[in-house]
Amino acid sequence: MSVFKYEKDQDGIVVVTMDMTGPVNAMNAEYHQAMTATLAKLESESGLNGVVFASAKKVFFAGGDLNDLVAANPDTIEAFYQATESMKAGLRALEKLPVPVVAAVNGAALGGGYELCLACNRRIAFDHKSVQIGLPECSLGLYPGGGGVVRLTKLLGVEKALPYILESKRVTPEKALAAGLIDQTVNSIDELVPTAKSWILAQEDKAASSVQPWDKKGYKVPGGAVNSPRNGQLAVMAPTMLHQKTKGLMPQMTAAMDVAFQASMLDVDTALRIEGRQFAKIATGPVAKNMISAFFFQLNQINGGASRPKGVEKQLTKKVGIIGAGMMGQGIAYVSAMAGIEVVLKDMTLDDAVKGKAYSEKLLEKRVLRGRMDQIKAAAVLDLITPTADDNDLDGCDLIIEAVFENMGLKHKITENTESYLTEGGVWGSNTSTLPITQLAEASVKPENFIGIHFFSPVDKMPLVEIICGEKTSDETLAKAFDYTMQIRKTPIVVNDSLGFFTSRTFGTYLDEAAHLLTEGVDPVRIDSLGRAIGMPVGPLQIQDETSLELSRKAQETWAEMGVTDKWGNGDVIRRVIKDMITDNGRGGRYHGGGYYEYHEDGRKNIWPPLYDLYFKADYQISDQDIKDRLMFRQVIEALKCLESGVLRSVADGNIGSIFGIGAPSHTGGFIQFVNTYQHADFIKRCEELAGQYGDRFSCPAIVQQQLESGKPFA
C-alpha cells in the first residue's frame, strides 16, 4: 500500500493524501520515495487540472526526521548536502507543475511541513488552535533548510520573514492568515479539500495560477532587496542586534539571516543552493547535535515520564494547599489555578494571603488586556484561589506545598502543625532550594509521603520543577509530584536528596567563581560581560544582586546551624565577599538598596564605585578565555559530581535541568552534553590546566575518565 494515496476526480483534480508509516508524516527516506513516485505520476498525468496535498494524520506534516539529522556529522557533509538537495528538488518540481497546487492543512505544519506548504501555490488551513504553523528549526540548532528561508523571504520580504525564522515562531491559522503565511482558513476539516478544489476550478488560467510569485518575470521581494537604499539600516542593524542577542554562539541564526539576505537579492534557484550549502554545515555541526539532543530527544524523554515510577496509576491533584503567600507561594498558586486546581493560599495574616492572591489577579488582568483570555475565564481562575490565615481551610487538600523561608526549624514546625489536614494518602511537598528532604521529613508522621518540589522564580515564567526524593519518599509520592508538575504544565526533573540538590548546588558555583575572580582583582564589568559571553543569560554578579546577596548570607547561616558548612567546597571567598558587602557596607542586593550595582530610578545601573576600591587590581593579568572557562567549568564539574554521586538520576535530567533551571547556554545542550562536545580527553586536560593554575576546585571528576575509557558519550 502506498503511503501517498492518489485519487483523481472527474474534474481532473488529484488529491494526494499523505499517510506515512508511523504516527506522523515526516521528511525521511520513505517520504522521498513516495514524493518522487507521485511527482512522476503527476507529470505524466493527462487532463490534469490541479493537485491538493492533504493528510490522513492528525498532523499535516511534521517535518524532517531528527534521528537522521542528529546522526549527521562533518565527515559526511557532502553526502548530506546531496541528500538534502535531492529532497528539495522534489519541492521545486512540485511548484513547477503546470497546474495549481494547494496545501489542505488539517493539523500542525511545522518545519518541513510548512516548507511543503510554501512550495504549493495556495495554503488553506483548518481554523483551530490545535493547528500550528511555523518554522521552529532555529530552536533546535538548525534553520529551515528545505527551502523555508528562501521561500518565506521571497513571500514576505526580509524584515517580516526573519522573526518567524529566527524566533522559531509557531502561530495559529488566524495569525498565520493575518501575517500572509497562509491564504485562507475554513471552519471544519471536512471543508478543506472541497474548498481547495473549488479554488482550483475557479482559476480560469490554470497555467498562470501554477506559477509561484518568485518565478514570475520582474518579481520583487516585498520591502525590496536587502542591498537597496531603503534597507540600509536593516542590513547594518539586524546582524548587530542578532550578535548582541546570541553572542555569536548560535551559528544557525547567523546563517539563516545571511541566506535570507541573499534570497532577497538572488534568483530562487541560486538562493536555494546557497541555503543548502549553509544548511549542510550547520546540520553537521555540534550546536545542532547538542540542541536536537536536548530540546527534542531528552526533553521528550523527560516529559514522556522516563523518571516517573512505572506501574503507579496517574494521580490528579484536585485541591492544593500553599503555605506562604510570598514571591514563590503566590506564583505556585497562580500556575495551579491556571491548571484548574482548587487552591488554598495560607499565610500568617489574611492581609498577607490576600496580597498573595492579588499577584494572580494582576497576571490575569494582563492576559485579558492582551486578548489571551476573556474576563469570564479570568474570573473563574481567580475564584479557584482562597486566601486564608486559618489552618482549617487546608482540610481536604490532597497536596500541600510549604513555601516559606529556608529555615529548618520553621519548616519542621509548619509540617507538624498542618500535615494532618491532608487527605488520606495526601502528599506534603516542600518548596526548598537547598535543605535536604530527608531531614525536613523528620518532622513528618508519614515521611514516605514527603517530597521536595523546588520551583524557580518567577514561577509563572520558569518552565522547570526540580522534584527531590528523600530516603523514605515512596514511588506513589513521587508519581503524585510528577503528575502535579505535568498538570501545571511544567517540565519535571527528578533528583535524589542532597544539600542544594542539583540546580542550586550547581548554580552556586557560578556565583562562587565570580567571587573568586572579583577578589583576585578582575574588573567586575569584565566578569559579568564574560559570563554573558559564554551564553549565560545574565552575568554572575548581576544575577547574585537579583537573587540577593542577603539570601547567600542566610544560606551560609543555615548551613552553619546544620553543621554542613563547606560540604561542597571551601566557602571562604564567598564569606569574605558577604562580610565586605553586607556586614561592612549594607549592600545586600538589588532589593536591599543595592549590591554590586547601584540602581537608579530611570532604570540605569552601574557598578557600585567602592567595589573597585575593595577588590580591583589594575595589574592583575588573566586571559578572557581563562575567565570564561572558569565560569563554565565550575558549573560543568559540579553537574558531573552530581551525576557521579547519584544526585542526578539521568543525563537528560542534568542537561534539561541545567538549561531550564540554571540558564545553561542552549547551544551546549546542557552541562553534561558540554563534555561530549568538548571531547572527554580534552576536557580532562583543560581541567588539569585550570586546577594547576587556580585550585583543586577544577579537578576533573573520575566519571569523565571512566566515560572516556568506555568509548561512549554521556547519554
C-alpha positions as CSV (number, residue, x, y, z in Angstrom):
1,M,0.0,0.0,0.0
2,S,1.4,3.4,-1.0
3,V,2.0,5.9,1.8
4,F,0.7,8.6,-0.6
5,K,-2.9,7.9,-1.6
6,Y,-3.5,9.2,-5.2
7,E,-7.1,10.0,-6.2
8,K,-8.2,11.8,-9.4
9,D,-11.7,13.1,-9.7
10,Q,-13.8,13.8,-12.8
11,D,-12.7,17.5,-12.8
12,G,-9.1,16.4,-13.3
13,I,-8.0,17.3,-9.8
14,V,-5.7,14.9,-8.0
15,V,-5.9,14.6,-4.2
16,V,-2.6,13.3,-2.7
17,T,-3.3,12.1,0.9
18,M,-0.2,11.6,2.9
19,D,-0.4,8.6,5.3
20,M,3.1,7.5,6.1
21,T,4.3,4.7,8.3
22,G,4.2,5.7,12.0
23,P,2.2,8.4,13.8
24,V,3.1,11.4,11.6
25,N,4.2,12.3,8.1
26,A,7.9,13.1,8.2
27,M,10.5,14.2,5.6
28,N,12.5,10.9,5.5
29,A,13.6,8.3,3.0
30,E,10.0,6.9,2.8
31,Y,8.7,10.4,2.0
32,H,11.4,10.9,-0.6
33,Q,10.5,7.7,-2.4
34,A,6.7,8.4,-2.2
35,M,7.1,12.1,-3.4
36,T,9.4,11.1,-6.3
37,A,6.9,8.5,-7.5
38,T,3.9,10.8,-7.0
39,L,5.6,13.6,-9.0
40,A,6.4,11.3,-11.8
41,K,2.8,10.2,-12.0
42,L,1.6,13.8,-11.8
43,E,4.0,14.9,-14.6
44,S,2.7,12.2,-16.9
45,E,-1.0,12.7,-15.9
46,S,-3.3,13.6,-18.8
47,G,-6.2,16.0,-18.3
48,L,-4.7,17.3,-15.0
49,N,-6.2,20.5,-13.7
50,G,-4.8,20.7,-10.2
51,V,-3.4,19.0,-7.2
52,V,-4.4,19.0,-3.5
53,F,-2.0,17.8,-0.8
54,A,-3.9,16.5,2.3
55,S,-3.0,14.4,5.3
56,A,-4.6,11.3,6.8
57,K,-2.8,12.0,10.1
58,K,-3.8,14.4,12.9
59,V,-0.7,16.4,12.0
60,F,-0.5,17.7,8.4
61,F,3.3,17.1,8.2
62,A,5.9,17.0,11.0
63,G,9.0,18.0,9.1
64,G,12.4,16.4,9.0
65,D,13.4,13.2,10.7
66,L,15.5,14.3,13.6
67,N,17.1,10.9,14.0
68,D,18.7,11.4,10.6
69,L,19.7,15.0,11.5
70,V,21.3,14.2,14.8
71,A,23.3,11.4,13.2
72,A,24.8,13.8,10.6
73,N,28.5,14.7,11.1
74,P,31.2,16.7,9.3
75,D,32.7,13.6,7.7
76,T,29.5,13.0,5.7
77,I,28.8,16.7,4.9
78,E,28.9,16.2,1.1
79,A,26.6,13.2,1.1
80,F,24.3,15.1,3.5
81,Y,24.2,18.1,1.2
82,Q,23.4,15.9,-1.8
83,A,20.6,14.1,0.0
84,T,19.1,17.4,1.2
85,E,19.2,18.8,-2.3
86,S,17.6,15.7,-3.7
87,M,14.7,16.2,-1.2
88,K,14.4,19.9,-2.1
89,A,14.4,19.1,-5.8
90,G,11.1,17.3,-5.2
91,L,9.6,20.5,-3.8
92,R,11.0,22.5,-6.7
93,A,9.4,20.1,-9.1
94,L,6.1,20.4,-7.3
95,E,6.0,24.1,-7.7
96,K,6.9,23.8,-11.3
97,L,3.9,21.6,-12.2
98,P,1.8,23.3,-14.9
99,V,-1.3,23.2,-12.7
100,P,-2.1,24.9,-9.4
101,V,-1.2,23.0,-6.2
102,V,-3.0,23.6,-2.9
103,A,-2.0,22.5,0.6
104,A,-5.0,21.5,2.7
105,V,-3.7,21.9,6.2
106,N,-5.7,19.9,8.7
107,G,-3.1,19.9,11.6
108,A,0.3,21.2,12.6
109,A,2.5,22.2,9.6
110,L,5.9,22.9,11.2
111,G,9.4,22.9,9.8
112,G,9.5,20.7,6.7
113,G,5.7,20.6,6.9
114,Y,5.4,24.3,6.3
115,E,8.2,24.2,3.7
116,L,5.9,21.8,1.8
117,C,3.1,24.3,2.1
118,L,5.4,27.1,0.8
119,A,6.1,25.0,-2.4
120,C,2.3,25.0,-3.1
121,N,0.5,27.8,-4.8
122,R,-2.1,28.2,-2.1
123,R,-2.3,27.3,1.5
124,I,-5.6,26.7,3.2
125,A,-5.8,25.7,6.9
126,F,-8.4,24.4,9.3
127,D,-9.0,27.4,11.7
128,H,-8.4,25.7,15.0
129,K,-6.0,26.4,17.9
130,S,-4.6,22.9,17.6
131,V,-3.2,23.7,14.1
132,Q,0.2,25.3,14.4
133,I,2.1,26.8,11.5
134,G,5.8,27.9,11.5
135,L,9.4,27.1,11.2
136,P,10.8,26.0,14.6
137,E,14.2,24.8,13.3
138,C,16.4,27.6,14.9
139,S,15.3,26.5,18.3
140,L,16.8,23.1,17.5
141,G,20.2,24.4,16.4
142,L,19.2,24.2,12.7
143,Y,17.4,26.6,10.3
144,P,14.7,25.8,7.7
145,G,16.9,24.1,5.1
146,G,14.2,22.7,2.8
147,G,13.6,26.0,1.1
148,G,11.9,27.6,4.0
149,V,14.3,30.6,4.4
150,V,14.3,31.3,0.7
151,R,10.6,31.0,0.0
152,L,9.4,32.8,3.1
153,T,11.8,35.7,2.4
154,K,10.5,35.8,-1.2
155,L,6.9,35.7,0.1
156,L,7.1,38.2,2.9
157,G,10.3,40.1,2.5
158,V,13.4,40.0,4.7
159,E,12.1,42.2,7.6
160,K,8.8,40.3,8.0
161,A,10.2,36.8,7.4
162,L,13.2,36.9,9.8
163,P,11.2,36.9,13.1
164,Y,9.4,33.7,12.0
165,I,12.7,32.1,11.1
166,L,15.0,33.3,13.9
167,E,12.5,33.2,16.7
168,S,11.0,29.8,15.7
169,K,7.5,31.3,15.9
170,R,4.5,28.9,15.9
171,V,1.2,30.6,15.1
172,T,-2.4,29.7,14.8
173,P,-4.1,29.8,11.4
174,E,-5.8,33.1,12.3
175,K,-2.4,34.7,13.0
176,A,-0.8,33.0,10.0
177,L,-3.5,34.3,7.7
178,A,-3.1,37.9,9.0
179,A,0.7,37.6,8.5
180,G,0.4,36.2,5.0
181,L,1.9,32.8,5.8
182,I,-1.3,31.1,4.5
183,D,-4.1,32.3,2.1
184,Q,-7.3,31.1,3.6
185,T,-9.0,29.3,6.6
186,V,-12.0,27.1,6.9
187,N,-14.1,26.3,9.9
188,S,-14.0,22.5,9.7
189,I,-11.7,19.8,8.4
190,D,-14.3,18.4,6.1
191,E,-14.3,21.8,4.2
192,L,-10.6,21.7,3.4
193,V,-10.4,19.5,0.3
194,P,-13.7,20.8,-1.2
195,T,-12.5,24.4,-0.7
196,A,-9.2,23.6,-2.3
197,K,-10.9,22.1,-5.3
198,S,-13.2,25.0,-5.6
199,W,-10.3,27.4,-5.7
200,I,-8.6,25.3,-8.4
201,L,-11.7,25.2,-10.5
202,A,-12.2,29.0,-10.2
203,Q,-8.8,29.6,-11.8
204,E,-9.5,30.4,-15.5
205,D,-5.9,30.2,-16.5
206,K,-4.5,27.1,-14.7
207,A,-1.0,27.5,-16.1
208,A,-0.8,31.1,-14.9
209,S,-2.1,30.1,-11.5
210,S,0.6,27.4,-11.2
211,V,3.5,29.9,-11.3
212,Q,4.9,30.9,-8.0
213,P,5.3,34.7,-7.5
214,W,9.1,34.4,-7.3
215,D,9.1,32.6,-10.7
216,K,7.3,35.4,-12.4
217,K,9.3,37.8,-14.5
218,G,10.1,41.0,-12.8
219,Y,9.0,39.8,-9.3
220,K,10.4,41.9,-6.5
221,V,10.7,40.8,-2.9
222,P,8.3,42.8,-0.6
223,G,10.2,45.6,1.0
224,G,13.0,45.3,-1.5
225,A,16.3,43.6,-1.6
226,V,18.5,44.0,1.5
227,N,21.1,45.9,-0.5
228,S,18.6,48.5,-1.7
229,P,19.0,52.1,-0.2
230,R,15.7,51.8,1.8
231,N,17.1,48.7,3.6
232,G,20.4,50.2,4.6
233,Q,19.6,50.4,8.3
234,L,18.2,46.9,8.3
235,A,21.3,45.5,6.7
236,V,23.5,47.1,9.3
237,M,21.4,46.8,12.4
238,A,19.9,43.3,12.1
239,P,23.3,41.4,12.2
240,T,24.4,43.6,15.1
241,M,21.3,43.0,17.1
242,L,21.5,39.3,16.4
243,H,25.1,39.1,17.7
244,Q,24.1,41.1,20.8
245,K,21.4,38.5,21.5
246,T,23.3,35.3,20.6
247,K,26.9,36.4,21.4
248,G,27.8,34.6,18.2
249,L,27.0,31.2,19.8
250,M,24.1,30.3,17.6
251,P,25.6,29.8,14.1
252,Q,22.2,28.6,12.7
253,M,20.7,32.0,13.3
254,T,23.7,33.9,11.7
255,A,23.5,31.5,8.7
256,A,19.7,31.9,8.4
257,M,20.0,35.7,8.3
258,D,22.7,35.5,5.7
259,V,20.6,33.2,3.5
260,A,17.6,35.5,3.9
261,F,19.6,38.5,2.9
262,Q,20.9,36.7,-0.2
263,A,17.5,35.3,-1.1
264,S,16.2,38.9,-1.3
265,M,18.8,39.7,-4.0
266,L,19.2,36.5,-6.0
267,D,17.0,34.3,-8.1
268,V,15.3,31.5,-6.3
269,D,17.4,28.6,-7.6
270,T,20.7,30.2,-6.7
271,A,19.4,31.2,-3.3
272,L,18.2,27.6,-2.7
273,R,21.7,26.2,-3.5
274,I,23.2,28.7,-1.0
275,E,20.7,27.7,1.6
276,G,21.5,24.1,1.1
277,R,25.3,24.5,1.4
278,Q,25.0,26.5,4.6
279,F,22.4,24.1,6.0
280,A,24.8,21.1,5.5
281,K,27.5,22.9,7.5
282,I,25.0,23.8,10.3
283,A,23.3,20.4,10.4
284,T,26.5,18.5,10.7
285,G,28.0,20.8,13.4
286,P,28.0,20.4,17.2
287,V,25.3,23.0,18.0
288,A,22.7,21.3,16.0
289,K,23.6,17.9,17.6
290,N,23.5,19.4,21.1
291,M,20.2,21.3,20.7
292,I,18.4,18.4,18.9
293,S,19.5,16.0,21.7
294,A,18.4,18.3,24.5
295,F,15.3,20.1,23.2
296,F,13.8,17.2,21.3
297,F,15.0,13.8,22.5
298,Q,15.9,14.4,26.1
299,L,13.0,16.9,26.7
300,N,10.6,14.4,25.2
301,Q,12.1,11.7,27.3
302,I,11.5,13.7,30.5
303,N,8.0,14.9,29.6
304,G,7.2,11.4,28.5
305,G,7.6,10.2,32.0
306,A,11.0,8.5,32.0
307,S,11.6,9.5,35.6
308,R,8.1,8.6,36.8
309,P,7.7,5.3,38.7
310,K,6.3,2.6,36.5
311,G,3.1,0.8,37.5
312,V,1.7,3.7,39.6
313,E,-1.7,4.9,38.5
314,K,-1.9,8.5,37.3
315,Q,-3.0,10.9,40.1
316,L,-4.9,14.1,39.6
317,T,-4.4,16.9,42.1
318,K,-7.8,18.4,43.0
319,K,-7.0,20.7,45.9
320,V,-3.6,22.1,46.7
321,G,-2.7,24.0,49.9
322,I,0.1,26.5,49.7
323,I,1.7,27.7,52.9
324,G,3.4,31.0,52.4
325,A,2.0,33.7,50.1
326,G,5.2,35.4,49.3
327,M,7.0,35.5,45.9
328,M,7.2,31.7,45.5
329,G,3.9,30.8,47.1
330,Q,1.8,33.3,45.1
331,G,3.4,32.1,41.9
332,I,2.6,28.5,42.7
333,A,-1.0,29.5,43.5
334,Y,-1.3,31.1,40.1
335,V,0.0,28.2,38.0
336,S,-2.1,25.8,40.0
337,A,-5.3,27.8,39.5
338,M,-4.5,28.2,35.8
339,A,-4.5,24.4,35.6
340,G,-8.0,24.3,37.1
341,I,-6.8,23.2,40.6
342,E,-8.6,24.5,43.7
343,V,-6.0,26.5,45.7
344,V,-5.9,27.4,49.4
345,L,-3.3,30.1,49.8
346,K,-2.3,30.5,53.5
347,D,-0.2,33.0,55.3
348,M,0.3,34.3,58.9
349,T,-2.4,37.0,58.3
350,L,-5.4,37.3,56.0
351,D,-4.0,40.5,54.6
352,D,-0.8,38.8,53.5
353,A,-2.7,36.0,51.9
354,V,-4.9,38.5,50.0
355,K,-1.8,40.3,48.8
356,G,-0.6,36.9,47.5
357,K,-3.8,36.3,45.6
358,A,-3.5,39.9,44.1
359,Y,-0.4,38.6,42.2
360,S,-2.6,36.2,40.3
361,E,-5.2,39.0,39.7
362,K,-2.5,41.2,38.2
363,L,-1.3,38.4,35.9
364,L,-4.8,37.6,34.8
365,E,-5.6,41.2,34.0
366,K,-2.6,41.3,31.7
367,R,-3.8,38.2,29.9
368,V,-7.3,39.8,29.4
369,L,-5.8,43.1,28.2
370,R,-3.6,41.2,25.6
371,G,-6.6,39.2,24.4
372,R,-5.2,35.9,25.6
373,M,-8.1,35.2,27.9
374,D,-11.7,36.6,28.3
375,Q,-12.9,38.2,31.5
376,I,-15.2,35.3,32.5
377,K,-12.4,32.7,32.3
378,A,-10.1,35.1,34.2
379,A,-12.7,35.5,37.0
380,A,-13.2,31.7,37.1
381,V,-9.4,31.1,37.6
382,L,-9.2,33.8,40.3
383,D,-12.2,32.2,42.1
384,L,-10.2,29.0,42.5
385,I,-7.8,30.7,44.9
386,T,-8.9,31.1,48.5
387,P,-6.7,33.3,50.7
388,T,-6.7,32.5,54.4
389,A,-4.9,32.6,57.7
390,D,-6.8,29.7,59.1
391,D,-5.2,26.2,59.1
392,N,-8.7,24.6,59.0
393,D,-9.1,25.8,55.3
394,L,-6.3,23.3,54.4
395,D,-8.6,20.4,55.3
396,G,-9.2,18.1,52.3
397,C,-6.1,19.0,50.4
398,D,-4.5,16.1,48.5
399,L,-1.3,18.1,48.2
400,I,0.2,20.7,50.4
401,I,3.2,22.7,49.4
402,E,5.1,24.6,52.0
403,A,6.9,27.7,50.5
404,V,8.3,29.6,53.5
405,F,11.9,30.8,54.3
406,E,14.8,28.4,54.2
407,N,14.8,27.6,57.9
408,M,14.8,24.0,59.1
409,G,13.1,24.8,62.4
410,L,10.3,26.9,60.8
411,K,9.6,24.3,58.1
412,H,9.5,21.5,60.8
413,K,7.0,23.5,62.9
414,I,4.7,24.1,59.9
415,T,4.8,20.4,58.9
416,E,4.0,19.3,62.5
417,N,1.1,21.8,62.8
418,T,-0.6,21.3,59.4
419,E,0.2,17.9,57.9
420,S,-2.9,16.4,59.5
421,Y,-5.1,18.4,57.2
422,L,-4.1,16.3,54.2
423,T,-6.5,13.7,52.8
424,E,-5.7,10.1,53.3
425,G,-2.6,9.4,51.2
426,G,-2.1,13.1,50.6
427,V,1.4,14.4,49.8
428,W,3.4,17.0,51.5
429,G,5.8,19.0,49.3
430,S,8.5,21.4,50.4
431,N,9.5,24.2,48.0
432,T,13.0,24.3,49.3
433,S,16.0,25.2,47.1
434,T,18.7,23.7,49.4
435,L,17.6,21.9,52.6
436,P,17.8,18.1,52.5
437,I,14.4,16.5,52.1
438,T,15.3,13.6,54.4
439,Q,16.0,16.0,57.3
440,L,12.9,18.0,56.5
441,A,10.8,14.8,56.5
442,E,11.9,14.1,60.1
443,A,9.0,16.3,61.3
444,S,6.5,14.3,59.3
445,V,4.4,11.4,60.7
446,K,4.5,10.0,57.1
447,P,8.0,10.6,55.7
448,E,7.1,8.3,52.8
449,N,4.5,10.9,51.7
450,F,7.1,13.8,51.9
451,I,8.9,15.1,48.9
452,G,10.8,18.2,47.6
453,I,9.0,20.3,44.9
454,H,11.5,23.0,44.0
455,F,10.1,25.8,41.9
456,F,12.1,28.6,40.2
457,S,11.4,32.3,40.3
458,P,9.3,33.8,38.7
459,V,7.2,30.6,38.9
460,D,4.8,31.7,36.2
461,K,7.6,32.1,33.6
462,M,10.2,29.4,34.6
463,P,9.4,26.1,32.9
464,L,11.2,23.7,35.3
465,V,10.3,22.0,38.6
466,E,13.0,20.0,40.4
467,I,11.5,17.1,42.3
468,I,13.6,15.8,45.2
469,C,13.2,12.3,46.7
470,G,14.2,11.8,50.4
471,E,15.4,8.5,51.7
472,K,11.9,7.4,52.6
473,T,9.9,9.0,49.7
474,S,7.6,6.4,48.2
475,D,7.0,5.7,44.5
476,E,3.4,6.8,44.9
477,T,4.5,10.2,46.3
478,L,7.0,10.7,43.5
479,A,4.3,9.9,41.0
480,K,1.9,12.3,42.6
481,A,4.5,15.2,42.5
482,F,5.4,14.3,38.9
483,D,1.8,14.2,37.8
484,Y,1.1,17.5,39.5
485,T,4.1,19.1,37.8
486,M,2.8,17.9,34.4
487,Q,-0.7,19.1,35.4
488,I,0.5,22.7,35.9
489,R,2.4,22.4,32.5
490,K,5.9,22.4,33.9
491,T,8.8,20.2,33.0
492,P,9.8,17.9,35.9
493,I,13.3,16.6,36.6
494,V,13.7,14.1,39.4
495,V,16.8,14.1,41.6
496,N,18.0,12.4,44.8
497,D,18.5,14.1,48.1
498,S,21.5,16.3,48.8
499,L,22.3,19.7,50.3
500,G,21.4,22.0,47.4
501,F,20.2,19.1,45.3
502,F,21.3,19.6,41.7
503,T,20.3,23.1,40.4
504,S,21.1,25.2,43.5
505,R,24.3,23.4,44.1
506,T,25.5,23.8,40.5
507,F,24.3,27.3,40.1
508,G,26.1,28.3,43.3
509,T,29.4,27.5,41.7
510,Y,28.8,30.2,39.0
511,L,28.4,32.8,41.8
512,D,31.3,31.4,43.8
513,E,33.7,31.5,40.9
514,A,32.7,35.1,40.2
515,A,33.5,35.9,43.8
516,H,37.0,34.3,43.3
517,L,37.6,36.4,40.2
518,L,36.4,39.5,41.9
519,T,38.6,39.1,44.9
520,E,41.6,38.3,42.7
521,G,41.3,41.7,41.2
522,V,39.3,41.3,37.9
523,D,37.2,44.2,36.8
524,P,33.6,43.4,37.8
525,V,32.3,44.7,34.5
526,R,34.6,42.2,32.7
527,I,33.3,39.3,34.9
528,D,29.7,39.9,34.0
529,S,30.5,40.6,30.4
530,L,32.3,37.3,30.0
531,G,29.6,35.5,31.9
532,R,27.2,36.6,29.2
533,A,29.8,35.8,26.5
534,I,29.7,32.1,27.4
535,G,26.0,32.1,26.9
536,M,24.7,32.5,30.4
537,P,21.6,34.8,30.3
538,V,22.9,37.2,33.0
539,G,26.4,37.9,34.4
540,P,27.1,36.2,37.8
541,L,27.4,39.4,39.8
542,Q,24.2,40.8,38.4
543,I,22.3,37.6,39.0
544,Q,23.5,37.5,42.6
545,D,22.3,41.1,43.0
546,E,18.9,40.0,41.6
547,T,18.6,36.9,43.8
548,S,20.2,38.9,46.6
549,L,23.5,38.6,48.5
550,E,21.3,38.6,51.6
551,L,20.0,35.2,50.5
552,S,23.5,33.9,50.2
553,R,24.2,35.2,53.7
554,K,21.2,33.4,55.1
555,A,22.1,30.2,53.4
556,Q,25.6,30.3,54.9
557,E,24.0,30.8,58.4
558,T,21.5,27.9,57.8
559,W,24.3,25.6,56.7
560,A,26.4,26.6,59.7
561,E,23.4,25.7,62.0
562,M,23.1,22.4,60.3
563,G,26.8,21.7,60.6
564,V,27.3,21.3,56.9
565,T,29.4,24.4,56.2
566,D,31.7,23.9,53.2
567,K,30.3,20.5,52.5
568,W,30.7,21.1,48.7
569,G,33.9,23.1,48.8
570,N,35.7,25.9,50.6
571,G,33.4,28.9,51.0
572,D,36.0,31.3,52.5
573,V,35.9,33.6,49.4
574,I,32.1,34.0,49.2
575,R,32.0,34.6,53.0
576,R,34.6,37.3,52.7
577,V,32.5,39.0,50.0
578,I,29.4,38.7,52.1
579,K,31.2,40.3,55.0
580,D,32.6,43.1,52.8
581,M,29.4,43.8,51.1
582,I,26.7,43.2,53.7
583,T,28.2,43.4,57.2
584,D,30.6,46.3,56.5
585,N,28.7,48.2,53.8
586,G,25.0,47.2,54.0
587,R,25.0,46.1,50.3
588,G,22.6,43.1,50.3
589,G,21.5,43.2,46.7
590,R,19.1,45.0,44.4
591,Y,16.0,44.7,46.6
592,H,18.0,45.7,49.7
593,G,19.1,49.1,48.4
594,G,21.8,47.8,46.0
595,G,24.7,45.3,45.9
596,Y,27.4,45.0,43.4
597,Y,25.4,47.5,41.3
598,E,23.8,50.8,42.0
599,Y,20.2,51.0,40.6
600,H,18.7,54.3,39.5
601,E,15.0,55.4,39.2
602,D,15.3,55.8,35.4
603,G,16.3,52.1,35.0
604,R,20.0,52.7,34.7
605,K,22.5,50.7,36.7
606,N,26.3,50.9,37.3
607,I,28.9,49.1,39.3
608,W,28.9,50.4,42.9
609,P,32.1,52.6,42.8
610,P,33.7,51.4,46.1
611,L,33.7,47.8,44.7
612,Y,36.8,48.9,42.8
613,D,38.5,50.1,46.0
614,L,37.7,46.8,47.7
615,Y,39.0,44.4,45.0
616,F,40.1,45.8,41.7
617,K,43.8,45.3,40.8
618,A,44.8,47.1,37.5
619,D,47.9,45.0,37.2
620,Y,46.2,41.6,37.6
621,Q,46.7,39.5,34.4
622,I,44.3,36.9,33.3
623,S,43.0,36.0,29.8
624,D,39.4,36.3,28.7
625,Q,39.4,32.6,27.8
626,D,40.5,31.6,31.4
627,I,37.7,33.7,32.9
628,K,35.1,32.1,30.5
629,D,36.4,28.6,31.2
630,R,36.4,29.1,34.9
631,L,32.8,30.3,34.9
632,M,31.7,27.4,32.7
633,F,33.9,24.6,34.0
634,R,32.9,25.2,37.7
635,Q,29.3,24.5,36.8
636,V,30.0,21.6,34.5
637,I,32.3,19.9,37.1
638,E,29.6,20.3,39.8
639,A,27.0,18.8,37.4
640,L,29.3,15.9,36.8
641,K,29.8,15.4,40.5
642,C,26.0,15.3,40.9
643,L,25.8,12.6,38.2
644,E,28.7,10.7,39.7
645,S,27.3,10.6,43.2
646,G,23.7,9.7,42.1
647,V,22.1,13.0,42.9
648,L,21.3,13.2,39.2
649,R,19.3,10.2,38.1
650,S,19.9,10.7,34.4
651,V,22.0,12.6,31.9
652,A,18.7,14.0,30.5
653,D,17.7,15.4,33.9
654,G,21.2,17.1,34.1
655,N,21.0,18.7,30.7
656,I,17.4,19.8,30.8
657,G,17.7,20.9,34.4
658,S,20.8,23.0,33.7
659,I,19.2,24.7,30.7
660,F,15.7,25.3,32.1
661,G,16.6,25.8,35.8
662,I,20.1,27.4,35.8
663,G,20.3,29.1,32.4
664,A,23.0,26.9,30.9
665,P,23.8,28.1,27.4
666,S,21.3,26.5,24.9
667,H,24.0,25.9,22.3
668,T,25.8,23.5,24.6
669,G,22.8,21.2,25.0
670,G,23.3,21.3,28.8
671,F,26.2,21.0,31.2
672,I,26.7,17.2,30.7
673,Q,26.4,17.4,27.0
674,F,29.1,20.2,27.1
675,V,31.6,17.5,28.0
676,N,30.6,15.3,25.0
677,T,31.2,18.3,22.6
678,Y,34.4,19.4,24.3
679,Q,35.6,15.7,24.0
680,H,36.4,13.8,27.1
681,A,40.2,13.7,26.8
682,D,40.3,17.5,26.0
683,F,38.0,18.2,28.9
684,I,40.3,16.3,31.3
685,K,43.3,18.1,30.0
686,R,41.7,21.5,30.4
687,C,40.6,20.7,34.0
688,E,44.2,19.8,34.8
689,E,45.4,23.1,33.5
690,L,42.8,25.1,35.4
691,A,43.4,23.1,38.6
692,G,47.1,23.6,38.3
693,Q,46.7,27.4,38.0
694,Y,43.6,28.2,40.0
695,G,43.0,25.4,42.5
696,D,41.6,21.9,43.2
697,R,38.0,23.0,42.7
698,F,38.8,22.4,39.0
699,S,39.9,18.8,39.4
700,C,38.1,16.6,36.9
701,P,35.6,14.1,38.4
702,A,36.6,10.5,37.8
703,I,33.4,9.8,35.9
704,V,34.8,11.6,32.8
705,Q,37.9,9.2,32.7
706,Q,35.5,6.3,33.1
707,Q,33.4,7.5,30.2
708,L,36.5,8.1,28.1
709,E,37.6,4.5,28.6
710,S,34.2,3.2,27.7
711,G,34.4,5.0,24.4
712,K,30.8,6.3,24.8
713,P,29.4,9.8,25.2
714,F,27.3,10.7,28.3
715,A,23.8,9.8,27.3
